[in-house]
Amino acid sequence: MENLDQQQAETLAAIAEANTPDAVEAIRVSALGKQGWVSALLKSLGGMTPDQRQSEGPKIHAAREAVTAALADRKGALESAALEARLSAETVDLSLPAPQAPKGSVHPVSQVMDELAEIFADMGFAVASGPEIEDDWHNFTALNMPETHPARAMHDTFYFPDKDAEGRDMLLRTHTSPVQIRSMIAQGAPIRIIAPGRVYRSDSDATHTPMFHQIEGLVIDKGIHLGHLKWTLETFLKAFFERDDIVLRLRPSYFPFTEPSVEVDVGYTLINGKRVVGGSGDAENGGWMEVLGSGMVNRKVIEFGGLDPDEWQGFAFGTGVDRLAMLKYGMDDLRAFFDGDVRWLGHYGFGALDVPTLSGGVGVRS
Ligand code: 2NL
């Protein structure tokens, strides 16, 4: 079979010269594929006499094996050459800085809550917490807000469809005051606590979100008066805004849970059209903005807390944490606080090591 020898020699030569995996594959198809010459010879065995088959069969099978082995060799050689080329072209520069892993950040609301806890801790206040799902007695009745009080209306407060085991309406707390009621009942007097946390009201626009953060403070002791309230709030605001030129303006107001009630404004100064906290609001370029509500705890609320109002007096105050954060760190849209946009957090968020600042210092005297 000269034909076989010649075809085998030609095929092996072509394999040796093939320079790409595609070229090797084309040769494989032309020899071993369905229409290939090796396959044709294998098929021809069927039409031969036994004698012919005995003499030609081994040659054809040997040719198939030789071609198969040559194809595998050439394919392997081309693959290792390609790998070799890649390895010598690619370099790893070990002196480059490692890629940055994405970093989390502390939300401004959390940062401000931490600052508040530190400032009040310096004045001897503990942090109290309580349930966000409350009953209407702790949220309203104990705060001198009777059944008829408008804040109890469905359109202001989120109620649950069911009542609790005592038959009380259940709701999402509308302020953190119930935490203080629970503390009065559980620990008695004297008390010095702040209660920061989430509160819920059925309200939604550019300046109101259905959930926001409040902080309230409560002091109950003997002989507490408005002077203690004023000093505490002034000391707190100086430390929080890190300025000694904080000027307060107290205005008479009304809350059901305090009597008398006092609204607290802080003076600001207009600098390049921006309100900067500090200075008297009555100065030129000045103005007042409301930052806190407060007052002497109503006698009825002290009684609901299980204490004798002839023996114990107190003051309380409350404000929005989100609002305080906006004022201190210059954010303008409340809704962005709760959008969860990482770009906003990257801009306004705090690093894990930005510890709450007390550089204004509760202990610092002007
Ligand atoms: C505001 C005003 C205020 C209180 C909260 C309070 C709590 C108890 C007793 C008496 Cl247990 N008062 N809290 C008092 C006055 C004002 O909040 O503007 N909040 C956002």
Boltz pocket constraint, residues with backbone or C-beta under 6 A from the ligand:
constraints:
  - pocket:
      binder: B
      contacts: [[A, 177], [A, 178], [A, 180], [A, 181], [A, 214], [A, 215], [A, 216], [A, 217], [A, 218], [A, 255], [A, 257], [A, 258], [A, 292], [A, 293], [A, 294], [A, 295], [A, 297], [A, 298], [A, 301], [A, 316], [A, 317], [A, 318], [A, 319], [A, 320]]
      max_distance: 6.0
